[in-house]
Amino acid sequence: MGATRFRWVVIFLLFAITVVNYVDRAAISYAIPLMERDLGLSKADAGTILGAFGLGYAVTTLLGGFAVDRYGARLVLTLAAVLWSISIGLTAAATGFFALYAARVLLGVSEGPNFPALTGAVSRWLAPEERATALGNALVAVPIALAIGGPIVTQLLGALDWRWTFGVLFALSIVWVPLWFLLFRDDPAQSPHVNAAELSHIRESGPAAPSHALLKLPEGAVIRKLLTNRTLVVNYWAFFVFGYFLFFFMTWLPSYLEQVYKLNLATVGLFTVLPWLTAAVALWALGRWSDHLLKTTGRLRISRTYLIAGTQLIAALAVIPVAFGPSLGVAIACITVAVAASMGANAAYYAVNVDIVPARAATALGIMDFGFAISGFLAPALTGWVLGLRGSFADCFLLMAVLALSSVVLVLAFHHPDADKETA
């Protein structure tokens, strides 16, 4: 009997919930002009609300990494999905600034463990030469969600209102939970859908990871190792920069197109499709290419490091023209390149954690995602503050270019996963 392929069903489940995850968190960027009108919110209020997600997310993405390594992705992600479904329902019922702010914080708190759980699941279910591909297949959900989310949410907002729109999103979120709990197991050996041949393939590179029950919460020495390994530290910074790009475009791109080019809400939703769909193709293709490079060269520096540095350099160069107010066509073209490039190496960021510290991959991802969460607060909040001062997006785009260039320099200088894997 040939090997089963249930590990790819697991990846599809992770893909599906990540689509829901990002549609949920991005929907408010389309609804916020209507919320401003109905709830009497200022631009500064809107920026603060958009950034509130990052504050909650910062706490639980770090703790979520610890929890996944200790208790497993099955339990942690089940509880998280239930909570963020509730937060979407509370958004629909919000009556003012503080209620909306609290709902967004709760959404961040509950969505925090999603990516540590994804990484923990991949570290136990996929062989090393399949991990970047699997991560790419799961993480491509992010740009796909943002691409389809714009038209879907704007159509819902046009047909219903923002409260009923979030009610629909609540229903979509909660329906995934029983599927995950029934189909997924933390150890593939415990899954009735995995035969001996598939299990052998998963574990061909070495023994199984230790049981979650045997892993204690990380001690100080473990945390110090994860915070002093030069490759991991630089990977954290590069991922922060990627997060800044992502959250800026996710939260402010609709308002940018509406303010600068006077597009209506439905047209804005259509114009946001191209950047995110292009990013989806780039993320999927570069994840596969990263694994191909690893198989053919055997070097993580080539397959991970150069991919990260190259994509961030392209992103930096792409946003600079946007700062100088080009035509709509040029702006969309440059934004598309910037979004696709910044997101293209997403699987590589995740794979580095698994490559270097497989037994603590979720904890390392939690630390990396903590910085990402900070970017999730800073990008929308700082943009709202700058807009309140000057009313212009130019400084925002130039700041993004500087951040990306700093990442390129640091990655090329200090990101050496082949050497640092041996001491991690």
N, C-alpha and C positions, 0 to 999 in steps of 0.2 A: 504494500500500500504506500502511495506517495505521501509526502508531508502535507499536512493541513496548512492553511495560510491564515489562521484566525488572528495572528498578530496584526494583520492589516485591517481586520474588522475593528480591533482595538484602536488603531490609528484613525479609522473613520469616525468612531465614537468621539474621539478627542477633537477631530476636525469639526464635527457637528456642534459640540458644545462651545467650541471657540468661535464659531460663526454666531451663535446665539449671544455669547459673551460680548462680542464687539458690536453687534447690532444694538444690544441693550445700552452699552456705554456711550455709543456715538449718537444715538437717536436724539439726545438733548441738544446737540449742536444745530439740528434743523428746527427743533421746537423752541429754542431759546428766544427768538424774536417774538413769537406768539406769547411766551411766558412773560417776557418783558412788558408786553402790552397789557396782558390780563392781570398780572400781579404787581405792576408798577415798579419794575426793576430797572436800575441804571446799568450802563455798560460795565462799571466797576462791580456791581452786584453780579452781573452775568459772568464776568471773568472769575469772580470768587466762587460762584456755584460750579462753573466748569472745572475749576481746579480742586474742588472739594473731594472729588473722586480720588485724586492722587494721595491725599492725606490718609484716608482710610486704607487705601491699597498698600501704602508704604508699611503699615503696621503688620498686616496679615500676610503679605507676600514673603516677608522674612520669617515670621512665625510659621507660615504655611510650609515653607521648606523644611523646617525642623519637624513639623507634624507629619509630613509625608514620609520622611525617612523613618520616623518612629512608628506611625500607625498605618501607613499605606495610602495609596491614591484612591482606593475604592471608598473608604469611609470619609476621608477629608473632602474629596470632590463632591460626594453626595450631599454632605451638609452645606458646603459652600453654594451649590446650585440652588438648594432650597432657600437659603437666605437671600441670595441676590434676586430670586424671583419675587420674594416678599418686598424687597427694596424697590423694584420696578412698580409693584402695586401701590406702594406708598408715594412714589413720584406722581402717579396718576391722581392721587388724592390730595396733593400738596396745596395749601391755601396761601402761602406767603414765602418770603425769603428763607426764614429759618427752617420751615418744614421741608422745603426743597433742598436746602443745604444738608440737612440731616439725612434725607433719603439718599443723596449722592454720596455722602460719607459712608453710609451703610452699604451702598453698592460697591464702593471701593474695598471696604472691609471684607465683604463676602466674595468678591472676585479675586482677591489677592492670592489665594492658594491655587488658582487654576493652572498657571504655568509651572510652578514647582511640581504639581501633581502630574502634568503632562510629561515633564522631564523625568520624574521618578518612574513613570510607567514605561517610557521608552528605554530607560537604562536597564530594565528587567525583562523587557519583551523583545528587544531587537539586538541582533549581532552588531559588533562595532562597525562593520562596513556597510550596514544598512541604516545607521542612526541618523545621519544628516538627511538622507532621503526621506526617512520616516518623519523626522522633525519638519522637513520642508513640506511634506504632504499634510501634516497637521497644522502647521503654522500658516500655510497658504490661506487658511480660513480667515485670517485677519484682513488682508486686502480684499478678499472676495466678499466678506461681510460688509466692509466699508463701501465696496463698489455697488452691491445690490441694496445695501441699507439706505443709500441716498434716495433712489427712486421709490423704494418701498415705503420708507417713512414719510417722504414728501407727499406721496399719493394718499397714504393714510391720514396725514394731517389735513389734506385738502378735502377728503371725503368725510372725515369724522372731525375731531378736534384733538388737541394734544393730550387731553385726559384719556379719551377712548383709545388713542394710539398706544399709550403706555399700558392700557388694559389688555390690548391684543398681545403686546410683547410679553406681558406677564404669563399669559397662557402658553406662548411658545417656549418660554423658559422652563416652566414646571414639567412639561411633558417628557423632557429628556431624562429626568431623574430616575424613574424606574428602569429604563433601558440600561443605563450604566450600572446600577446596583445589581441587576440580575445577570448581566452578561460578563462583567469584568471581574477578574481576580488579580490580586496583587502578585501572586506567583503563577506564572503560566503552567507550572506542573499541577496546579490545583484546578485548572480549567477543564471541564469536560469536553471542550471544543478543540483541544490541542492534543495531537497524537504524539507518539514517541519520536517520530522522525522530525516533526517541527520543533519539539523541545530540544532535540539533539542539535538542530541547526542553530537555534537561539543561543545555545551554550557551547558551541564548538570552539570558541576562543578561550574558554576557561570555565571554572566552576560557577555555580549559581551565586548571586549576591546573597549575603546573609539575610536571614529572616528579619522582618521588621521588628518582631518581638525581641530579637537579640540586640537591636540597635538602641542604645540609650540616646537621650537628648544630647546634642553635641557639647563636649566639655570645652573649657577655655583653650586648651592646646589645639583642638580641632578648629575652632573659630580663628585662632591666630594664624594657623596654617593657611586657611582659606583667605585671610585678609593680608597675608604677606607674600603669597606666591605671585611673582611679578606678572606672569601671564594672566592669571585670574584677575588681578587688580586692574590691569589695562583693559581686559575684556569687559570688566564692570563699567569703566569709563566710556568705552566705545558704545556699549549698550545704552548708557545714559544719553549719549548724543543721539543715537538712533531713536530713543524714546522721545527726546525733545522734538525731533522732526515729526515723528508719528503723531504726538499729541497736538502739536501746533496745527498740522493739516487736518487732523480728525476733528478738532474743536473749532478752529477759526477759518478753515477754507470756505465753508458756506457763507459766512459773514463777509469775508474778503471779497468773494465774487459778487455778492449782493451790494456791498458798499462801493467798491472801486469800479465795477463794470455795470452796475445798476440792473442786475439780473433778477427776475422774480424767483420765488421759492421753487416752483416746479422746474424751471430752467437750471437753477443751481444744482438740484438733485441730479439732473442729466449730465452736467458738466463735471461733476465729481466722479463719474463712473470711469472715465479713461485713465486717470492716474492710478486708481486702485486696481483696476483689471490688469494694467501693465505691471504693477507691483506683484500681483499674484503670479503672473507668468515668470517674472524674474526670480521670485522667491523659490518657486517650484523648480525651475531649471537650474539655478545656482546651488540648491541643496543637492540635487543629483550630481552636478558637476563636482561639488566638493568631495563627495564620496568617490567619484571616479578618479579624481586626483589622488586621493588617499590610497586607492587600490593600485594605481599605476606608479606612484612615486614613493609611497610608504612614509611620506613626510607631512606632518601636521602643519608645519610652517607654510608649506606651499598650499595645502588644501584648505586651511582655515585662515591663517594670518593674512596672506596676500589678498584673499577674497574680501576680508573685512576692510583692509586699508584701501583697496582699489575702489570699492563701492562707495565708501565715505568721501573719497576724493572727488568722484563724479558728482555726488550729491552736493558737495560744497560749491563746486563750479557752476552747477545748474541753478542754484537759488540766487546767485549774485545778479544776473540780469533782471530777475523779477523785482528787485528792489528799486529799479529805475523806471517803473511804470510802463512796460511795453504794451503792445496791443494785446487784446484778449487771446488771440491765437498763439502768440509767442509766450505769453504768460502760462497758458495751459500746457504748452509743449515743455517748457522748462520745469514747471511743477511736476509734470508727469515723469520726467527724467529724474528729478530729485526724489520723489516718492518711491519710484521703482528702485533706484540705486540704494537709497538708505535702507530699504526693506529687503533688498536682494540677499544680503548675507545673514538674514535672521537665523536660519538653521545653523549656520556656523557658530554664532554666539552661543547657542544652546549646546551644540555638540562639544564645544571646548570644555564645558563643565563635566560632561560625561567622559570625555577623553582623559581628563587629568585626574578627577576624583570620582570614579564611578560609584563607589559605595556611599558617597555623600553628595551625589549630583544634585539632589533636590535642595539640600542646604545651600550649596554653592549657587544654585539658580535663585534661591530665595534672596541671597545677598545681592546678586546681580539685579534681580527684579526690584529690590528695594530702591536702588538708584534709579531704575526705570520709573518707579512710582513717584520719586521726587521730581523727575522730569515731567510726570503727568500732572503735578501740581504747578511747577514753575512755568511750563510752556503756556498754558492758557491764562494763568493769573498774571504773569509778567506781560504777556501780550495785551491783556485788558488794561493793565496799568499804563503801558506805553501809549495805547490808543487814547486813553483818557487825557494824556498830556499833549500829544501832537496830532492825533487823529490820522496818523500815517502808518502803513505797514512796512515802510522801507527799512527802518532800524531793526525790525523783527527778522527780516530776511538776512540782513548783513550779520546779525548776531549768530544766526544758524550757520552761516558760512564759516565764521571764526571757530565755532565749536567743532564743526566737522574737520576742519584743517588741524586743529589741536589733536584730535583723535588719530588722524592719519600719522602724524609725527610720533606720537606715543606708541602706537601699535607697531610701526616699523622698528622702533628702537627697543621695545621691551617685551613684545609678544613672541615668546619662544616655547610653544607647547611641547615640542619634542624633548627638549632638555628639562623643562619644569615638570613634566609628567613623572619623571623618575624620582623627584623629590617631594611630590605632592602628598 
